[in-house]
């Protein structure tokens, strides 16, 4: 489940919380927040288990992942899949506490979650597929508040925010393993962009912040929203400039620090409602 490394959960959850903040208005839906937080841990845990099964041969050849339980042989493939299925089902039951529609939207994303680990084997840009998968949580968050999958432009704008943000932090993450990926033949953003990675990250930054800006303009946010969004953009720009893409530790630190950008965006969505 990677409970010892919660960054992945937070990155998955934050677009959903931003959607809750915008859709709830002046009275945040606390039930939706709790439901989304619990479900995010379960869905992400299921995704990790599936990923470990699909990537067990690759993980065994990479120093950073060689100790993962399926690759190391401490958990069988059958038990890993059973654990993944159990988490996925419980996550739907948790989301249904908000409303059934939310659980149905989440269930619709499950085939994409299962398909993602296979993308790096034949798709030249697996991060793009991951971006589509992770950003669904923004729509799940919106549905948790409204009970409807009939989304306004603001919801789709948050989806775009999450998608382009995912392209940023996953590209940084992928640079940790680029030498192994090159030897094994696994495709990644690091190998696709190469020396031009930071230029692409700058483009994705503009598009990600632009998605939040578009969402806020649809919901009549106050001045604090725009102030904090500028701060968020400056912070993420700083991370992109400072990260050393040839140093795995620097990449990991920048990947983790991406969560701070997400929290600032969430603070902007909340503060904008009251100013």
N, C-alpha and C positions, 0 to 999 in steps of 0.2 A: 504493500500500500504506500510505501515511501513516507510513512508517518514521521520519520526522523528528518525528512526534508520537505517541509510544508510549502516551499515556494511554488511548486506546481499547483497546489490547491488554491493558493491565494490568486495566482494569475488567472486561473479558471473562474474563480468566484467573483472577482472584482467587477467585470463588465455586467454581471447579473445584479450586483448590488447597486451599481450606477443606474441600471434600469429601474430598480425598485425606488430609488431616490427620486428619479424624474417622474415616474408614473404615480407615486404616492402623493405628490404635492406637499402641502405644509404638515401633513400628519403621516410620517413614515410608517409603513406597514411592518411592524415588528415581527409578526408571525411569518411573513414572507422572508424576512432577513434570516430568521432561525432555520426555517425550512430549507432555504437555499444553501446556507452554510453547511448543514448536516449532509444534504444531498450531494454537495460538491465534493466532500471527502469520499463519499461512497462511489460516486461516478468516476472520480479520478482514480480511486483505488482499483475499481474494476478495469479501467483502461490500462493501468500499470500492469495488472496481472495478465491481461491479454497481450500486451506488448512484450512482457517477459517470455511468454510462450512462443510467440512468433519469432522473437529475436534471440532465442536461446543459443543458437549456434554463433551468431554474431557477437552477442554479449560475452561469450566465453573467450573471444579473441581480442577483447578490448580491456585494457587495464582498469579503467574506471568502472566497468560493469561486470567484470568477471566474477564478483562475489554475489551477484543477484541470485536469489534462491533457485530458480529454475535452471539457470545456466550452471550453477554450482552443483546441481543435483540434489539439493536438500529438500526440495518440494517437487513432486511429480507433476507432469503436464496435466493429468486428469484432475488432481486436487487444485491446481492453479485455476483451471477453467471453472471448476465447481465454485471456487471462492469468488471468481469474477462474476459468475451468474448470480450468486447469492447477493452480492453487493448491488448489482444492477437492479434486481427486483426490489430490494429494500429501499433503494433510492427512489424508485417510482412510488412506492407506498408513502414515503416521507413527503414527496412533492405533492401527492394527492391530498395531503392534509390542507394545503392551500386551496387547490381545486383540481378536478380531474383533468381539465384542459392542460394544466402545467405538466402533469405526468405524461400526457400523450405527446406533447411537444418534445419532452426529454426522450421518450421512447423512440420517437422518429429519428433522433440523432444517434441512436445506438449503432445502427449499421455503419455509419460513418466512423464511429470510434473504433469499431472492429476492423474496418478497412484500412485505417491510417498506417498501422505498422507495415503493411505490405507495400505502401506507396514508395518507400525509400529504395525498393528493389528495382522498380521500373520507371517511376515518375521522376523527371529531372528536377522537380522542385517540390519535395514532400512538405516543406513548411507551408506552402500555399494551401495544401489540403488540410493540414493541421489548423491553419487560421480559420478555415470555414467551419471546422468542427468545434473548436474552443469558443468561437464567438456566438454559437447558438445559445450559450448561457445568458446572453443579454436578452434574447427573445424569451427564454424560460423565465427570467426575472420579471419581464414585463407582463407575461401571462399570469404569474403568481399574484400580481397585484390586481390586474384587470379582469382575469378570468376569461380572456378572449385571445384568440390567435389572429384577430383582425388588427394588424399592427399599423400604427400611424407612422409617418416619416421619421419621427424622433427615434422610434425603436430600431428602424433599419439603419439610422445614422449611428446608433450605439453599436450595432452589429459591425458596421464598417470600422468604427473606432477599435473594437476588439480584434478584428481581423488584421488590420495593419499593425497594431501593437504586437500581436503574436508573431508577425513576420520579423519584427525587430528583435524581440527577446529570444526567439528560437534560432535566428541566424547567429546571434552572439553565442548562444548555448552550443550550437553545432561546431563552432570553431575549436571547442575543446578537443574534439575527436577527429579533426580533419585528416590528420596523418593516417590514423587507423582506417578511416573511411576510404581514403585513397588506395590503401593497400588491399582492403577487403573488396572494394568495388561498390560500396554503399553510397547512394546519392545524398547530397545535403546542400543546404544554402551556402555553407562555407566553401564548398568546391564549386558551386555554380557561380557565385559572385567573385570569389578570389580577392584580388587586391582592390576591387571596386566595391567591396562590402559596405564600407562606411558611406559612400555616396548613395547607395541604395537605401541604407538605413535612414539617411537624412530625408529622402523622398517619402519613406514610409512614416516617418515622424510627422511630417507636414500633413499627410493624409489622415493619420490617426487623430491628431489634435483637431484637424478639420472636421472629422466625424463627430467629435464631442461638441464642437462649436455649432455645427449644423443642428444637432439634437437640442442644444440649449436655445438656439434661436427659434425652434419650433415650440418651446415650452415657456417662453417669456421669462428667462432667468434674469436675476438682478445682477448688479455690478460685481458682487463678490465672486460670482461664477467665472466671469471673464478674467478677473485679477488672478484667481487661483489657477485658472487654466494656463495663463501666461507663465506662471511660476512652474507648473508641471512641464510645460514645453521646454523651458530653460533647463530644468533639471535633467530631462531625458537627453537633451542636446549635450549637456555636460558629460553624461554617461557615455554617449557615443564617441565623443571626442577623446575621452580619457582611456577608454578600454584598449588594452593591447591584445589584438586578436591572435597574436602568436604565443600568448602566455595563457595556458589553461586556467590558472588561478584568477587572473584578471578577468577572463571571460566569465568564470563562475560568479565572481563578486559582482560584476555588472549585471548578470542575469538575475541574481537575487535582488539587487538594488532596483530593478525594474518594478518591484512591488511598491516601492515608495512613490513612483510615478502614478501607479494605479490608485493608491490611497489619496494622493493629492487631487486627482480627477474626481474621486468619490466625494472628497470634501467640497470640491467646487460644486458638484451637483446638489449637495445638501445645502450649502451656504447660499447658493443662488436662489433657493426657494424662499429664503427669509430676507432677502435684500431687494 
